[in-house]
């Protein structure tokens, strides 16, 4: 599956691996299966919620209450979704104590729940009431004789799902021993670097990367975690403590940080983690400049866990992109040139076949795309990775993804999605989409067969990603069929922007809005220099919010409404939305090029 990336660390490869091996053999391994936090004082801080410390006694109390509730519930398979990480962790541990297998969806959207309903016996947490989720309403006091029985290594405690970045998401069972082994490896490799830092995250724990790094590892090792995700830059600035901290993030988030007007205080930042794929060299340099941390990438998958790591230099002349295997992990290349892995993070000691093409040397291994991205069109063998590399080499785009799309009469062709570079943006705005299409096709024509030339193009301000920062096939395919709201007949002046969904989760959404030059609302406002009225901006925020979330029907008012910068015809702006169902509030923020246009909080009711 798609690589995921993590943390920041130093040292040469040989010294690093020797030190890691010694630590693995000699250090006291934190054991996920033995409830290590039980031996800590009742006042030990497990985590923070809205600036308030949650102590060990409170956390253990919640676990026991979940165990009691689930022990009385029928069935053994439960879907768990909680936006609050501490509540999620308590429910997870309580379920394992009660002998329940947890299914971990990435969101709680209606279609996700409909699919889950055929696989699980019940739901836990922040699901819609239609699914009758179990919730703790009135926790009871912790009983004195509570027994913390060790978890069974072979128990199938978890079912996770792949991201769907190369096709439909697949369910993957995980035994508790696999996760315990990985937690021990992470602490041995990175624990001395993190020390007693607190864990802050922009990514969700509803994925194997977030689960390991934000829940299982810190709780097992005794590091406090922050319950809320810092999805928006304002959230990160608010959550960051005045104490040493570690950041878990993703390339999708890190690539956007240079454009944000709000950045956190990084003086106490000790380590930086990133998940969702390899971090581009430019983004790595910007991350280092902004956060003062040089990223370390770790390669792995949902099936295998962590496989290898690298720490490329920010300077392109010194950059080395080879991967180094993690301690205990063996790699080799198959006869077809794909990577094979044997690891303690896998369910057995058999070799696991990856879909990544690899070249192995004495100093590590390099990756060269995916074998499953070789497709056949009209009997011609086409590499989707090659098309993307050629598009990037043109200098006209900064990101590119292509996929095979089935059109009318079941005819297949290539569809391309690209984020234009400044040079590409000039062509797009000056000469139009047709000219940019032609320029990119010219760059491809001499290197690939004509049947592989993209027939359909979508130009975006940012690639659409899910809550884990992954670019999924489903999200890209959805861009090929714009909602009717954005399709305006040529003789009717549009009243809505052209909307591209960049990122979406249960309570947050990021949308890219292109403002049509002939928008109806520019008429008369103002004749010499038209600008977008503020009332239209708030109306769009509410309308698009209703499209993304199940909002209460009645508008009650707007709080903290600010307009800081005008929006002009043809502009492209980013709309960030956050839904808080507990307060019936929809918070919105419109920004572009590092400056804010408008923000506010819309209050709603029944």
N, C-alpha and C positions, 0 to 999 in steps of 0.2 A: 504494500500500500504506500501512500504518499509519505515521504520522510517528514519527521517532525524534529524541531530544533530546540535547543536549550542553552542555558547559563553562560557564565563567563569565568575563565580560569586561566592560569599561566603555567609555564614550565615547558621544557622540551619534552618530546614524546617519550624518549627512553627514561628520563628521570621521573616523568609523570607516571608511566606504567609501572616502574619498579616500586615507587612509593605507594601506588594504588594496590599493587599485589601484596605488599607487606601489610597494608591496612586491612585488606580483606582477610588475611590470615590471622593477624594478631589483635586487631581492634575488637572491642566488645560490640558485636553486631546487634543493632536494634531489631527486635523480633516482633513483627506485626502480629504473630499468632499468640503472643503471651500477654497482651494488654499492658504494655510497658508503662502507661500513664497511671495504672493503679498504684504503683509504688511511689508516685509523686505526692507531695502535700496537697491537701484539699484546696489550698489557696493558690496552687500553681495556675498560671494563666494559660488556658487552652487557646483562647483567641479573643478578638475584639469585635464588638458590634456597635456601630454608631458612637465610637469613642469610649464605650463601657467595656470593662474587662469581664470575660466569662471564665469563672474559675473551674478547677477540676471537679469539685464536688457537684456543681450545677450540671456539668457535662455528663458525669456518670449517672446522675439522677435521671436525666433525659434518656440516656441509653436504656436504663432499666425499665422506664415507663414504656418505651417503644418495644422492648422485649416482651413485657407483659401483654401489651395490646396485640402484638403479632402472634404470640403463642396461643392466644384465644381465637385467632382468625384462621379460617380454612384455607387450604391450598399452600403451595410451597414457592410459587413464582410471583414476584411483585415488581411492578415498575415503580421506580423512585425518581421524583423530580422535585427539587427544592432550589429556589434562587438563593437562599441564605445558606452559606457553606457550613456553618456550625450546626444548623438544624438538619441539613443533609447528612452530615457526619454522624450525628446522634442516631438518626433513623437507620443509617447503613449498619452501624455496629449493633444496634438493637435487633435488626433483621437477621444478622449473622448469628447472634446469640440464640435467636428463636428458630434457627435452622431454615431460614428462607433464602432463596436465590434471588438476587436483585438484578433486574433488567434496567439498563442505563440509557434512556433516550436522550438525544441532544436537545430536545425541546418538548413542550407539551401542547403543540398545535393540534387541531382537530384531526388532521389526516394521520399524524404520528400516533395519536391515541387509538384511532380506528384500527390501525395495523397491530398495535400492541395488544388490543383487546382479544385478539385470537391467540396470543402467545402467553399471556399472564393470567393469574387468578385474581389479581386485584391491583389497586393503585395506591401509592403513598405520596402525600405532599401536595404541591401546588398545581394539581390538575383541576380541570373544570368540574363543577359539582355533578354534571351528568354522569361522570365515571365513578361517583361515590368514593372518593379517595379517603383513606384513613388519615386522621390528623390527631395530634395530641391537644386536647382542649384544657384539661385540668390535671397537670402532672401531680402524682402523689409523692409523698416523702420517700427518700431512699431507705430501704430496709437494711438493718444492721448486718443480717446474715447473708447478704447477697453474695453469690458465688460467681467468680469470674473464671469460668472454665476455659482452658486453652482452646483456640479454634483448631479444627481438624484440617491438616494440610491439604488433603485430597478433596475437601468439600468444594463443590462448584459454586462459589459464592457470588459470581458476577457474570453477566452477559453484556458485552459492550458491542458497539456497532462501528464499522468502518465509516469513514467520512463520506463516501460516495463520490470522491474526487475523480475516479476513473470509471464509474458505473454505479449500479444500484448498491446501496449500503448493505453489508452483510453482517449477520450476528456472529459473535465470537465468544465462546464460553471461556472463563478464566477460573482456574483453581486458586485457592487462597495461597498455596505454596508458591505459585508463580509470582504473585504480587509481593509476598514476603521476601522472596529472593531479590526482586528488583529494588525494593525499599532498602535492603541491606547494601546492595551495590551502589545506589545513589548516595547513601550516607558515607560509604567508604571513599567514594571518588570526590564528592563535593562538600561533605559535612564540615571539614576543617576550614573550608573557605567561607561557609555561611555562618558558622558559629551560632550565636543566639539571636540571629536576625529574625524579624517578623516577616511573614509572607503576605505580600500584596499582589493582586492578580487582575489582569484585564480579561482573562479567559475563564471559561466555565469549567466547573468540576464535573460536568455531565459528559466527560470524554476521558479516555484513559490517561492522556497527558495531564490534564487538570486534576483528575482523581488522584494520581500518584503524587504529583508535585505539590498540590495545594491541600490535600486531605491526608492520605495515608502516610506519606513521608514525614511531614511536619508534626503530626500528632504522635507518631511513633518515636520521633527523635526529640520531641519536647519543644518544638518551636511554635510560638503563637501565630495564628493565622487570622486574617481579617475576613469577616463573614460576607461582606458585600463585594461584588465585582466592580472594578473601576472601569466601566465600559466607556465612559466619556472622559476627556481630559480633566474636566471640572471635578469629576468623581475622584480621579487619581490624586489631584491636588488636595482634595479634602481628606482622603483616606490616609495618605502617606504620614507615618508617625514621625515624631521628633526623636526617634530612636533608630538604631541600625535596621535596615529593611532589605528585602530581596523582592525583585519584580518578576512575575511570570507574565509573559506576553506572547505575541504572535507577529509574524511578518506583516500581516494585514494591519495590525495596530501600529507597529513600529514605523511602517512606511508613511503613516499619516501624521505622526507626531511633529515633523518639521513644519507642517502647515498649520499647526494649532497655535492659537494665541495664548493658551493657558498651559503651562508646564509645571510639574511639581518640583519641590526642592530635592535635589539629588545628592546633597552633601553627605547624607548618611547611607546612600545606596551602596550595598556590598556586592551584589551579584545580579545579573540580568539573564532571564530565561526567555526563550522564544519558541513558539510551536506553530506548526501549520505548513512547513516546507522549508527549503533552504532560503536563508536570508540573502537577497541580492547584494552584491558588493557595494553598490551605492548606498543602500539602506543600512548596511553594516557600518559604513563610514559615518553616516549621519547619526546613527545610534550612538556610536562611540563619542562623537562630538557633543551630543545633547546630554548623554547620561554619564559620560566619563567611564564607561565600561566597554571593553572590547568583547563582543559576543563569542561564545563558544557554541557551536552547533552540534547537536547529537542526532544521529540518523537512526531511525527505527520505524516500527509500524504497530498498528493495533494488535496484530497477531503475535509479533515477536518481542514487543517491548524494545528497550534500547539495544542497539547493535554496535554503534561506533560513534566517535566524536572527531571534531576538528576545530581548530581555531585559526582561521585564515588571517593574515595580516591585513590591515586596512589599506596599506599601500599596494596597488595592483602589481607593481614590479616585484614585490616580495611575496605575493599571495600564493599559497599552496593549498589546493582544494582536495588533497587526498585525505581519506578517512582512516582513523586508527581504531581498531577493534577494542571494545570495552573488555575489562578483565573477565575471564570465564567464557567469552564469546569466541567461537571459531567461525571463519568465513572461507569460502572457496568458490571458484567459478565452475559452472556446469559446462558440459560440452557445447551447449548453445550460447555460452557467454553470459548467462544470468547468474546472479549471486545466490549462493546457498549458505544457510546459517544454522549453527548448532549452539544452543544457549540455555542457561538455567532459567531464563524467563519464558521458555517454551514449555508446553505440557509434558514433553518427553525428551529423550536424548537423540532423537532422529534429526537428520538434516532437513531443514525447511527451505523450500524453493521460493525465492522472491521473483518478482517480475521485472526487477531492475537489471539492466545490462551493466556489467562491471569488469574492470581490468585490475588484476591484483599484482602487486609488486612487493619487494622486500620492505619497502618503506610505507606500506599502506595500500589502499585501493581507491580507485576513482569510479564514479558512476557516469553512465552515458545514456541516460534516458530509460524508457520502459519498453520491454518487449511486447506488452499487451497494447501498446500504442502503435503497433504495426497493423494496418488494416488493408483490405483489398477493395478497390473500386474498379469495376469493369475488368476484373482479372489482373489489375495492376497493383503491385505491392507498394503501399504508401506509408511513410513514417510521419505521424503527426508531430512528433518531437522535432524532426528536421524542418518542417514548415514553420514551427514556432521559432526555432533558432534563426532561420533566414529572415523572418519578419523582424526580429530584434536586431539583426545585423544591418538592416536597412537604415537605422538611425531615425526612422520616422515614428516608431512606437517604443514605449518603455516597458510595456507588458503585452503579452500575446498568448491566447489560448485558441485552439481549433478543435472541432469535433466533427464527426460524421452526422449529417442531418438527413432525415428521410423526407423528401418533398412529395409533390403530387405524383400519382401513379407509382408510388413506392420506389421512386428513383432517388438514389443516395448521392450526396455531394458534400463538399467541405464548407463549413460555416466558420468564420473567423471573428474573434472578439479581441479588440485591441484598445490600449490606452495610448493616445497619441503623445509623442514627445513635443517639445516646443516647436521643432521644425515641422512635424506632422500637423500640429494644431494650426500653424500659419496656413498651410495648404488647405486644410479643412475649412477654415473661416474665410479665406480669400477666394478659393476656387471651388469649394464644395466637396461633398462626399465622393462624387464620381471621379474627380481628379485624384483624390488620395487613394481610392480603390485602385486606379490605374497605376499609380506610382508604386504601390506595394506589389501589385501583380507583376510589374516589370522586374522588380528585384527577385521575384520567385521564378520567372519564366525560364531562365537559363539553367536552373538547378533541379527543377522537378518536372514531372510529366504534366502535360496540360490538364489531364483529368483531375489532378490534385490541386489545381488553382482554386482558391475559395470563390464560391458563387454568391455567398451572402456575407455581408460585413456588418458588424456592430461596433461603433466607436463609443467608448465609455470613459468616464472620468476616474473610475476605479473599478476593479474587478469585483463582482458580487461574491461574498463569502458567507459562510454560516457562522454559528456562534464560536466555533473553534478556529476561525480564520482560514478555513479551507475553501477553495474554489471548487464547487461541485458541478457535475454534469447537469443535474436537475436545475440549478440556478442559471446556468448558461442557456440551457434549452428554453427556459421560460422567457428569456430576452428576445427569442425569435418570434414570439407572439405577444405583441404589446397589448395590454388591456384596452378595451374599447374607449375608455376615458381619454386615452392619449391619441386615439385615431380620429382626426378631425377632417371632414370633407374639405376639399380645397377651396370652396366658395364660402366657408363659414369660418369666421375668425375664432381662433381657439380661446378657451377660457381656463385651460389647465396647462401646466408645464409638461414637458416630456420627461417621464419618470423612469429612472433605472434603480432597481433595488441593489444596494451595495452590500448590506449586511442585515441580518434579521435573526432575532431570538424571541423568546416568549414575551419579554417586556421591553425590548429595545429594537430600534430599526434605524438604519442609515440609508438615506435615499439621495441620489444625485438628480437635481432638477435643472433641465435646460429651459431657459425662458424664451419662448418664441418671439421673434421681432414683431410679428403682427398680432400679438396678444390683444384681445379686446380691451383689457383694462388699461392699456397705455393711452387710449384715446382720451384726450383732454387732460392728461395728468403727467406731464405738462406739455403744451404744444412744441416748444422750442427744445426741450430736453426731457423726454418722457422717462418716468421712473415708476416702479411698481408700488402701488398704494399699500400702506401698512395693513389695511383691513383685508386685502386680498392675501397677504402673506399669512395672517392668522387663520383665515378661512381655509387656505390650502393645508396648513398644519393640522387643523381639525379633520378635514376631509380625508387626508392621507393617513392620519392617525386612525380613523374609523376603518380604513381599508386594511391596516396592519393589525389592529387589535379589536377586541370585543369591548367597546366603550359604552358607558351608560348613555341613554338617548338624550338627556336634557342638558343644555348648556347653561351653566350657572354664573360664569364670569371668567375674567383673566386676571392673574396676579403677576407682579414683577415684570410687566411688559416693557420692553426696551427696543428702540430702533436706533441703531448706531451708524449704519452705512446704507446708502441707497442701492437698489438693484435696477440695472438698466437692461434694455432689450438685448437679447442674444447672450446674456450672461449664463454661466453655469454655476450653481450654488449647491451646497450640501445641506440637507435637512436631517438633523438628528432628533429622534423622538424617543421618549422614555415614558412608559405607562406604569403608574403606581396604582394598582387596583385597590389597595388598602385605603388610599386617600381619594380615590376617584379623580385622579389628576393626570393630565397629559402635558409633560414638559417638552418644549421644542426649542431648537437652536438652528438658525440659518447662518452659514458662514462660507467664506471662500478666500483663497490666497492668504490664509493666516489671519484674516480679519473677520469680525462678527458683524452680520447685518441686523439680526433681530433675535430676540429670545423672549420666553414667557412661559407661564404655567396656566393651562386651561383647566378650570374646575367643572366637573360634570356631576350629574345626579340622575336618579331614577325618574 
